[in-house]
Structure formats: C-alpha cells, structure tokens
Amino acid sequence: MLQKLSSLSPFWRRRPRRIGLALSGGGVRGLAHIGVLKVLEEAGIPVHAVAGTSAGGLIGALYAAGISPQRMEEEALRMASPRRLLPFLNRALPFRGILSAQKVTEYLESFLDDLTFDQLRIPLAVVAVDLNSGQKVVLNEGRVVDAVRATTALPGLLSPVQREGQLLVDGGLLDNLPADVVRRMGAERVVAVDISTDETSLLSLTEELRRRPFVPDSLAEMADVLWRSLAVMMRDVNRWSLEEARPDLLIRPAIPAGVTVLTGLTRAAEVIAAGEDAARAALPRLKELL
C-alpha cells in the first residue's frame, strides 16, 4: 500500500536537493559556461544558486537575471568578430586598462540595466579582490552591473572599481572557482565548472602576442612571465578552494587549443560546444545528485 501511495502522490517523494552552481574565471574560455547552462536547461536540471568569478561571474549574473543560455550564445557569436571589440578599446588618459571602463559598463547595462541582487530570479554572488586589504570580497548586494565590473576587472585589461574604500579587481586572484561561496549560500549539492587557464593556453597567449607586429618582444616576454606567475598562484588557490569546498561534481570542459583568457573569441562556437559536451557527459552523475 505504501508503495502504491508513493508512486501516486508527490507528497511521499523526497524533495529534490538544492543545486548550487560555481562558475570559474577564464576570460574567453568562460564561454563554455554557456554550453553547460544550455544542457542543464534542456535536461530540466534546476539551479537554485550561482556563484561566479570573473567570466563565471558575468555568465552567472546574466543567467540569474533571466537571460537564457540561447540568448547568451547568440550574443557571443555576434561578438566573435574582432571588429566588434574595437569600440571597447581604451583611448583615454590616464590609461588604466586596455578596455574602456565606461564602454564596458554601458554594454553590461544593456543587458542588466539597473537590476539589484534582490531583484534577480536566482540568488547570485560574485567574487572580487580588494587590493587595499588583500582580501577576497563576496559581492551580493547593490547593483549587479557594478559587481560584474569588479569581478571582471583583470589587472591591465580593465581598471579597478572603487567601492566604499575598497579597490576591487578580478576575484580570480584569490578564488577563481567559488564552490565555497555557493555552498555558504545554502546549496546542498555543489556543481563546479572549471575553465581556468592551463599551461597550453598560456603558451598560446604568448605565441599570439609575439605574432603581433605592434607588440615589442620585450612586452611579450614580460606578459609571459606575468601570466605564468598568475597561473601558478591561481592553480594553488583553485586546489585549496576545491579541497575546502569539496564540490559534489566537478566539470572541466575540454577547451579547444589556442583559446586563452584574451584570445580565441572567433572560436566562440567551439568553446560553447565544449561546455555542452562536458555537461552532457556529467548528466548521469548530476541526476544522481538530485
């Protein structure tokens, strides 16, 4: 009799566990997050909370605001042409980043408008680092655009964000895969998506810089040392974060060779597809977690 009631009445079924999604930073490689989200939606997997860093913070914010993965994919493919990026280049002094902070903010506002965190359809947190204190900062209140600007402020690429005595930059410096953050948001099962830079992509970035006729060899060498140093630090931070948070499922899309933090935007379709492939492979395990 109990078996019959259990099959007929949802009241007797176990409540699905709350799924939290942690999305790592990785620049252009972060487009793989779109592919992961596409598969989750197609499979009817609910996401109850999102935490993201850098590119993961951007994609997570768009999703939490109700922008579909399909719409994100359309925009990523539209922006895949290098000429689309020309208007975003910084031509003003003082020069604090390759990209114009004003142009980037206006672009983000075209999608997120003046939305605040409490207006989002899914709870969201994004991670930044305060250069003044040297501490990780979890942003989960106020204007979403301002938080996304902070978490994507990669030194040298985009100027820092000043906020209440803080000088905020890309959160990847201290927590590139915020599984710990989404766990504290109440997630009972944490799915972490790691698209962080690897050694191969670092070499590709250096080679790409050296091929550019307007980039001096000395600048390419300096960038090589800088990016390798950051990668060593971020790998160690990632390892610590994973050991601390112990995500229930770790998805690592196989990003195409040559796609780095800054290069490979023209291959947006391939990067998104890599996210889809990895998520589909993980679906059986993900359904078990529910």
N, C-alpha and C positions, 0 to 999 in steps of 0.2 A: 504493500500500500504506500509506504513511504517512497519507494522508487517511482511509483506512478505519479504521486504528487510532485516529486522533484522534477520530473520530465515535463509536467504541465505548467507549473507555477514558477515564475521567475523569483518569487519571494523566497524560495528554498535554495536558490543558487548562490554561489559565492560571489561577492561583489568584486568586479574587476579591479585590479590594483592600479594605483595612480602611477602613471608613467611620466618620468621627467627626462627631458632631452638636454644633453650637454653638447654644445657645438664649438669646436675649437677654431682658433685663428689659423690663417694660412694664406691670406691675400687672394689672388686669383683662384687658388686651389679650393677656396671656400665655396665656389660654385657647386662643388659636389654635394654640399648640404641640400641644395635644391632637389637633386635627384633622390636623396634619401627621403625628404619630405613627400615627394611625389608618390613613392612606393608606400609609405605609411598611410597616406590618404586613400590610395587605391585599395589597400588591404583593410581599411576601416580601423586602423590602429589609432586609438585616441592619444593625444598628447595633453597632459594636464599642467605642465610647467616647462619653461625653457630658460636655460642659462647659456649665454654665449660670450665669447671673447673675440674681439676684432671682427674678421669676416663672419664668424659664427654669431657675433652679437648683432651684426647688420641683418643677416638672413633670419635670425631668430626674432628680431624686432618686427620685420615685415610680416612674418608668419603670425606672430602674436596679435598684430594689428588687423589680421583678417585677409591679407593679400595671399592669394593662392599660389602654390608652387608653379602652376602652369603660367600664371601672370609673371612671376619672377623669371621663369625660363625665357619667356618672350622678351623681357627687358634685357636679360643677359645676352641673348643673341643679337638684339638690336645694338647693344653697346660693344659688341665684339669687334667692330671696326675701329682701328686706331684713330681715325679722324674724329670719331665721336668723343675722344678724350681730350682733344686739343683745347676746347673751351675751358677745361678744368685746370689747365696749367697755370701756375702762379707767375704773373708778370709784375707784381707789385713789390715794393720795398717797404719795410725790411723783409728780406727773404727768409722765411722760417719753414718752408716746406715746398716740395715740388708741385703739390696741388694747392689750388686756391681754397682756403677755408670757407670763404663766402660762397663760392660756386658749389662746393660740396654740400654745404648746409642747405642751400636753395634746392639742390637736387633731392636731398633727403626729405625736405619739407614737401616736395611734390608728391611724395608717397605717404608720409607720416603726418603731414600738416602740423597742427599744434597738439596732437594727442599726448596725453599724460599716461603714466603707467597704470593708474587706476581705471583708465578707460579701455584698456586692452582686453581682448576676448580670452587670452590665456595669460596667466601670471608670467612675468618676464624679469630677468635680472641680467645685466651685462657687467663685465669686469674691466676696470681700468687700473692704472697705477699712478699714485700721487708722487711726483718727483720731489716734492718738498719734504715729505715724510718718509719716502721709500717704501710705502705700504700699499698693499692691494686694497682697492676700493670697489665695493659692490654697489652698483647704481640700480635702484629700483623705485625711484620716485621722481616727480618733476616731469619735464618734457622729454619724451623718448628721443627726439632728434638730438638733443644736447648730449644725452648719454651715448648714443651711437657715434656721434662725432668724437667723443672722448675715447671710447674703446677702439676706434679705428685710427687714432692719431699715432701712427707709426713714426717714430723719430726720423726726421729727414724727408718724409713723404708728406706729412700733414702736421700743421702746427698744433701744439698742446692746447688744451681747453682750460681756461681759468675758471674756477668754481669755488666760492666760499673759502678763499685762502689756499685752495689746492691747485696744483698744476698737473692736469691729468693727461696721460698718454696711453697708448696701446696696452691693454691688460696682459698681452702675451708675455711680457717681460717677467711676470710673476705667477700667472695662472692661465696658461694657454688652453687648457681643457677643463672648464669649471664644473666637473662632476660633483665636487664637494659642495658647490653653491646650490645646484639644483636639488641635491639631497637635503640640504637645510631648508629648502622651500617646501618640503613635505612630500617629495617623491618617494614612493615605496619601491619602485623599480627604476633604476637609472640606466639609460641608454646613452653612451658617449660616442660621438663621431669625431674621429681624429684625422685631420687632413694636414697636419703640421708639416713643415718643411723637412725634407730629408737631405742626405749628403748629395745625392744625384741632382736634386733640384738646385742646390747651392752652386754646384759646378756649372749647371746650365745657365744660371743667372750671371755668373762671372764671364762665361764664354760669350753670352749675349752682349754684355757691356763692352767687351773687347772688340766685338764686331762693329760696334757703332763708331763711325769716323769722328764724331764730335765728342767722344768720351776719351780723354787722355789715358794712357796706360797707367799712370800713377793713380788716377782716380779709380780705375777698375781694380787695381791691386788693393787700394785702401778699402773699397767696398767688399772685396773678397774677404779680407781679414775681419771686417766689421760683422758681416753676415755669418761667417763661420763661428765667431765668438758668441754671437747671439744664439746661434743654433745649439751650441754646446750647452749654454746656460738654460735654454728653453727645454731641451731634451731632459735635463736633470730635473727641472721643475715639473715637467709633464710626468716623469716617472714617480716623483714624490706625490703628486696630486692623485695619480691612479692608485697608488698604494694606500693613500689616506682615505679616498672616497670609495674605492672598490666598486666600480660600476658593474651592474649585473650583465651588461652586454657592451662590448667594445667593437665598433665598426670602423674599419680602416680601408676606405676606398683606394683602389689602385689607380692613383692619378697618373695620366699619361706623362711620359718622359718629356722634359723640356718646359713643363708648366711649373712656374715658380711663384713666389709671392707677388712679383711685379710683372712677369712675362707670361704669355700663353693665353691672353684673353681671346685671341682669334680662334682658339680651340675650345671655346665655352661649351659647345655641344658635347664634345668628348668628355669633358670634366663632369658635366651633369650626368652623362650616361654612366660614368664610373661610379658615381654615387648611387644611381639606380641599381646597378649590378650588385654592389656590396650590400645594399639594403635587402634586395630580393634573396640573396644568399643567407641573410640573417633572419629572414621571416619566421622559419620554423622555431628557432630559439626564442624569438620575440613573442610569438604566440604562446609559448610555454610560460613565459614570464607573466602574462596576463592572467 
